[in-house]
Amino acid sequence: MSSDPTPRRDLLRLAAAGFAGAAFTPIAGMAQSQAPAHNPNAGWFDVRAFGAAGDGKTLDTAAINRAIDAAASAGGGIVRFPAGDYLSYSIHLKSKVTLQLETGSTIIGAASPARGSSVSARFYDLAESNQPWEAYQDYGHNHWHNSLMWGENLQDVAIVGPGLIWGRGLSHGRSRSSEPGPIAEQAGVGNKAIALKNCRNVLLRDFSILHGGHFGILATGVDNLTIDNLKIDTIRDGMDIDCCRNVRVSNCAVNSPWDDGICLKSSYALGEPRSCDMVTITNCFVSGSYEEGALLNGAFKKFAAGARIPHTGRIKFGTESNGGFRNITISNCVFDACEGLALESVDGALLEDVTISNITMRDIVHDPFFIRLGERMRGPEGRPVGTVQRIIISNVVCYNSASRTCSLIVGVPGHDIEHLDIHDVYIEHQGGGTAEMASTQVPEEEKQYPDPGRFGVTPANGFFIRHVKDLAMSNIEIVAQKPDLRPAFALVDVQGADFFRIKPPQAENVPTFVLDNVSDFSVARARGVPDTQLQHVDHKTI
């Protein structure tokens, strides 16, 4: 049985030909064609000079690694991949070495061993042990060596484009026995396109990734990380930025229908609760809408209606969340046919000091916003429940969102989400909510995997807010394409909530607010709602 996870012939032909990206100038003032083909004395190392065939059939693993070793031994340099198709298993990144993927060059991940077959040195590097921490995060987060490209304890590393990394033989990381082909846990199977651990001063720029495996990019404990102008079209996460500091993600496009697009995490994989700090995500596009390869080849072909695709594709903080997320900015990003923005702290993490602005969303398949403080607590025993606080979300437009689940802002009993400001937001959803849906009781699910789908139908069509303290919402407009018999806002166990200039959907005999155990509440200049101030109510509709 073939182990190739990308069977569509048109996609293979396109990938083998390479996908042109933005131009890269290796030296200021020098065009790519003027760069030295192979001149070790000048710091240039051509993989063909070390025996790489680049024909898409010959295994070039040894030649590529020889070129990288030579550059590292010389004190650093640029390893060139001229136009061609370089079939390879694990490539070992080194300090002070840049991989330059030139126009028309494609690094192809060779096939992983089939399920149950014997493993030899010709396959991907074996997954290293990460005991005793492996129980605290998913398999993929515990291992780096079983990747198409990997580096550990490095500095001054770069991969630059505009070539393609095609993880054709990589596993998607799931191991259900009903699925044919290689699985991540089997020795010799490749799990990720690029994996980096405990590195600093890393640049990833201008190339594309097709079919990146479990993660297109996994960066764990990487400080001073720049990810710029990448296009990623893949089967699971586009990029996971885990326990990293001083990170800039800009000008990237990610199509990841089966998992998250751009994901910040703070796992326990390094053996300590290390936070993800000082991160900027800007000018990016994420989608769960297109068939794999349709972003890179420019076809933008969407899945057929009714296809069983989760359309995840979002920007998310979590799920692994032991260390925390601090000092984060997201701006000028576009979401298309995917899940909405998710901020999650469920394993004892601090999630604080976050600003999110200038976001457009279209055809969102779940809630536009999911802000979750939970107590799953997958980590060493004795850690306290985390905190979610000091978050500002502004200037967001969301069109044609699904209506079964509205935006969710939910803490847990005894642990509130605090100091949340949401303003200048327009949400137009499909509507159609019924009076029966308005009476739904939303489960707490505080110890479960944090996903908006676990909460089922929500009793509000705009925002369901529970276990929250110090909330301000202003200039919020909610539009239902079809009449919706649920209130725009449902508040449960909320202290200190100020609403100003609210435009809810108008449906006869349907309140705008349903309040349960709410104190210090005020609303002013809301359409169809009298200005109201309440010290405390056990239950009230307005």
N, C-alpha and C positions, 0 to 999 in steps of 0.2 A: 504494500500500500504506500502511495506517495506520502512523504512527510511535508510536502510543500503546502503551507497554510494559505497561499494566495493563488488559487487555481485559475482565475479568469485570464484567458489568453491575451485579451487586449491590454490588461493592466501589466502583464509581464513584458509585453513588447515595449510598452511605454517606459517601464522602469529600466529595462535593459538599455534603452537608448539614452537614459538620463533625463533629468529635468533641469532646464536652465534656470538659475536664480539671478540675484543681483550681482553686478560685476564686483570683483575683488581685485584691488591693486596691491600686490605684495610689498612693493617698495614705492614710496612716494615718488610720483613722476614717472614710474615705469609701468608700461602696459604688461599684462600677463604674458603676451607672446615675446616680450623682450627679456623676461626673466631667465637667468641661466638654467639650462636643462639639467645639468649635473655638474656641480663645482663645489666639492667639499671644502676647498680652501676659502670659498666665499659663503659657506654655510648652507649650500643647496644640495639636497640628496634626493635623487630621482629613484623611485622604487624600481623602475625598469633596469637601472644600472646594477641593482642587487638581485636581479633574476625574475622579477615579476613579469608575467606574460600579459596580463590585462585582457585576456580573450574570453573571460566569462566561463571558461571550462577548466583551466588549470588552477589548482590550489596555490594561491600566492601568499599564504600566511607566513611562511618562513622568510620569504623575500621582503615582505613589508616589515616584519620585525627586525630583520637585519638592517634595513635602512634606518629605522628608528634608533636602534642600538648605536649605529655609527654616528648619527647626529648627536645623541646623548654623550657618547665618548669624546666627541670633539668639543664638548662644552655647550652644545645647543645648536639648533639650526632648523631649517625648513625642509620637511619631507614632502616632495611633490608627487602627486598622482596625476599624470597627464591623462588625456582622454582615453578611456578604456573601461573595461568591466573587470574588477579585481575580486575574484572569489576568495573568501577567507573565513577562517575561524578566529579565535580570539587574538586581537591586536593589543599589544601592551604599550600603553602611553608612557612617556617618560618626561621628567622635568626639563624645562627649557627647550622643548621640541614642539614645533608647530606642524600639524598635518594640513597641507594645502590641497583641497579637492578641486581640481581645475574644471573648467567647462567641459562637459561630456564625460567626466569621470564618475564611475559608480563603484562603491565598495559594496559587495553583495555578501550577505551572511549565508554561508554554505548550509546545507541541510543538516539538521540535528539527527541523532540516531533514532531510528524508529522504536516504538514502544517494545521493550523486552529484548532489544538487540544488545550484543556485547559492545563495550565501549573501548575505544583505543585512543591513542594520543592525537589522532587526526581530528578529533571533535573539539568542542569548546572546552575551555578550562573548567575544572571541577569547581563546584560551589564550595567555598571555604566555610568552616564552622564559625558560627557566631554565638556559641554557648557562653554563658547561661542566659543570653538575652532573647533567644529565638522565639520564645512563647509570647512576646509582647508586641509583635507586629507581624504582618503577613510575610509569607515566604520571600517574596521578591525584595523586601526591604532588608533582609538579613544577609544577602549575598551580592557580591559585586563581580567576582572573577568569572562567573559563568555568563559572560557578555561578549558581544562582537568587539567592543572596544572598552577597555577599563584601565583605571589608574588609581593607585593608593599612595598616600603620603607624598604627593607631588606638589611642585610649585612651578609657576610660569609655564602653563600648558595652553595650547590653543588648537582648535580645529576650525578651519575657515573654508569658505565655499569658493565657487558656487556649485559644486558637485552634489552628488546624491549618496546617501547611506541607505541601502535597501536591505532590511533585515529579513530577507526571504525565508531563511531557515529557522527563525527565532520562534520560540513558544510564546503563546499569549499568557502563560502563567497559571491558567486554571487546570485542574487535574481531575475533573469528573471522568469516571471510568467509561462513561458512554461516549466520550469524545475520542475519535481516532487520532493517530499520530503521536508526536513526542509530547511529553509533559515536563513542566519546569523542574520537578524534583528529581527526575532521572539524570544520572551522571552523564555528562557529555552534551546535555541540551543547553542551547543558548537561550537566555531569558530576557536580555535587554540589549538595546542598540549601543548605548553609551552609559557607563557606570563609573562614578567617581566617588572616592571616599577619603576624607581627611586631606583635602587639597586646598591650595590657595592660589590666587591670581590665575583664574581660568577664563578663557575667552572662547565662546562658541558663536560663530557668526556666518551668516550668508548661505549655509548649505540647507539641504532638505533631507527629511527622513521619511521613508515609506515603510510601513509595516514594522514598527519598532519593537514588537514583542510586548512583554509585560509593561515595560516603560521605554519610551523613546529615549528619554534622558532620566537617569537617577543620579542626583547629586546629594550626597550625605556628608554633612560636616565640611562643606566647601565654602570658604570665605573669599570675598572679593571675586564674585562670579558675575560675568556679563554674558547674557544670552540675547543675541540681537539678530533680527531679520532671518529667522528660521521659518521654514514651512514644514509642518509635521502632519502626516496623513497616516493614521495608524489604527490598530485594532484594540488598544487599551489606552493607558494614560499617555498623553503626549510628553509632559515633563513633570517630574516630581522633585521639588526643592525641599530637602529634608534637613533640619538642624543647620541651616546655613546662615551666614551673616554677610551683610553688605552685598545685596544681589540686585541686579538690574535686568529685568526682562522687558524687551521693547521690540515693537515692530514685527511681532511673530504671528503666524496664522496656524491654527491647530484644528484639524478635523479628527475627532475621536468619538465616534458614535457609541462605542461600547464601554467607555469609561471617561474619566475626567480629562480635560484639556490641559489646563495649567493648574497645578496642585501644590500648595504649600503643606508641609508636614513637619511634625516634631516628634519623631518616634523615639524609642528607647534602644535603637539599633547600635548606638555608640556606647552603650553601657551606662548612660547617664541621661537625665532629662534635660537635654540641650535645646534651647529655644531657637526659633527661626526669626531673626531680627533684621531690621533695616532693609526692607524689601520694597522695590518699586516695580509695579507691573503697568506698562503704559503702551498705548497705541497697538493693542493686540486684538485679534479676531479668533473667537472660538466657536466651534460648531459641532453638532451631533447629527448633521443632516445628510451628508453626502456619502455615496459609496466610496470604499477605500480606493484611493488614487485619483478621485475626481476633483479634489482640490489641487493636487500637483499638476495634473494635465490641463487644468483650466476648464474642464467640462462642467463642473459643479452639478453633476447628475445626482439627484436625490433618490433615496430609496423609494420603492413602490409603496403606494398607500396600503396600509395593513401589514407591512413587514414587521416581524417581531424584533425590533431594534430598540434599545433603551434610549437612544438619542442623548446620552449623558453630556459629554462635550463641554462642560462648564469650567469656570474658575472656582476653586474650592480651597478652604483651609481645613485640614483634617483629611482622613479620619484619624490616623495616628496622631495623637496630641498629648504627649507626655510633657514635653519641654515648654511649649507655648509659642505664641506669635505676638510680636511686639513691634510697634513702629512700622506699620505697613501702609503703603499707598497704592491704590488701584485707580487708574484714570484713563479716559479716552479708549474704552474697549467696546467691542461689538460681540453680542451673543446672537447666534442664529440657529433656530430649530434645535434647541438643546435644553438642558435643565438650567435653572437660574443660579444666581450667586449663592454659595453656601459657606457659612462661617461656623465651624464646629469645634468645641472643646469638650471632650467626653472622657479623657483619661487623666484628668488632674492638671491640665494646662492653663496658663494665663493666656487669654486672648484679649489684647488691649491696645489702645492707641492706634486706631485704624481709620483711615479716610478713604471713601470710595466716591468717585464723582465722574460725571460725563460718560454715562453708560447707555447704550442702546440695546434693546432686546427685541427679538421678533420670533413668533411661533414657539414660545416657551412651553415645554411639555409638562412641567410641574409648577411649583410656586416660583415667582420671580426672586424672592428673598427667603433664605432659610438660615436663621441664626439660632444656634442650638448650644445650650449648656446642658451636658448630661453627666451621668456617673456610671458609664460602662466600666471605667477604671481597669483597663487592660494594661497592667504594669505591676511593679513590685508592690506588695501589700503595704498599707499604712500611709499612702499618699492621700492628701486631702482632695476634695472636689475642687475643680478649677474655678476660674472666674472669667466672665465675659463683660467687658466694660469699656467705656469711652470710645464709641464708634459713631462716626458721622457718615451718612449716605445722602448724596445730593445729586440733582440734575440727572435723573434717570427717566427714560421713556421705554415702555414695554408695550408692544402691540401683539394682539392675538394670543394671549396666554391661555393655556388650559384652565378650566374653572373648578375641577374636582377638588383641588387643593389650593388654597389661597396662600399668600405669604405667611410664613410661620416664624414667630419670635418666641421661643419657649425655653425657659429655664427648668429647674426642678424644685420640688417643695423644699423650702429652707435655703435655697441658693438662687438668687435672682440675677438676671441680666441687668446691668446697671448703666446709666448715663448713655442713653442712645438717642441720637438726633437724626431724624429722617425728614428731608424737606425737598421741595421742588421735584415731585415724582408724578408721572402720568402712567397709569396702568389700564390698558384696555384688554379685557378678557372675554371669553366666549359666552359666559353667562349660562342661564338655564337652570340655576340652582332652585331646588324645591323647598317647600315649607318643611318637609320631612328632613331634608338635609340640614336645615337650620336648627333642628333639635338634636343633632348628633353630639354625642359626648366624645371628646377627643381623648384617647388614652395618654397616659404619661410616658410610657416607654423609656423611662430614664436610664435603664441599664442595658438597653439594646443598641445595636448598630444604628448610628444616626442617619436616617434617610427620610425625607418627607413622605415617601410612599407608605411608611409604617403607620402614619397617623390617620390614614384613610380619608374619607370625606371630611371637610372642615365645615363648621357651622357659620362661617363668614365668607364673603366673596372677595374681600380685600385683604384684611389682616386678621390673623388669630394671634393674640398676644397673651402670654401666661407666665407668671412668676417673673415679673419685670419691675424695676424700680427706676424712677427718674427718666421718663420717656417724653420726648418732644416731637411732634409731627406737624408740619405746616406746608401749605401749598401742595396738598395731595389731591389728585383727581383720579377717580376710579370710574371706568365706563364699562358697562356690560352690553355686549352685542345683542344678547337676548335677555328678556326680563329675568331677573334673579331674585328669588324670594328669601334670600339670606341677608342679614345685616352686612353693612360694609365692614364693620369692626366688631370683634368679640374680644372682650378683655376679662381675664380671670386672674385673681390674685395679683393686682397691679397697684403699686404705690407711686403716686406722683406722675400723672399723665396729662399733658397739655396738648390740645389740638387747636389749630388755627387755620382758617381758610381751607376748609375741606369741601370737596365736591364729590359726594357719593352718587351712585346710581339712584334713580328715583323709581321706586315701585310702590304701588298703592298698599298702605297698611303694613309696610315693612320698615322697621326702625333702622336708623343709621348705626346706633351703638347698642350693644347688649353688654351690660356691666355686671360682673359677679365678684363680690368681695374686692371692691375697688375703693381706694381712698385718695384724697387730694386730686380730684379730677376736674378738669376745666375744658370747655370747648367754646370757641368764639368764631363768629363769622363763617359758620358752616352752612352750606345750602340746605334749606329745609329743616334746620335744627336750631332751636332757640339758644342764645348764649346761656351757658349753664356752668355753675360751680358747685361741686359736691364735696363735702368733707369725708363722708364714707357711706357706701351703700352695700348691702348684702346682695341685692339684685335689683336691676332697674334697666328699662329700655328707654331710649331717647330717639 
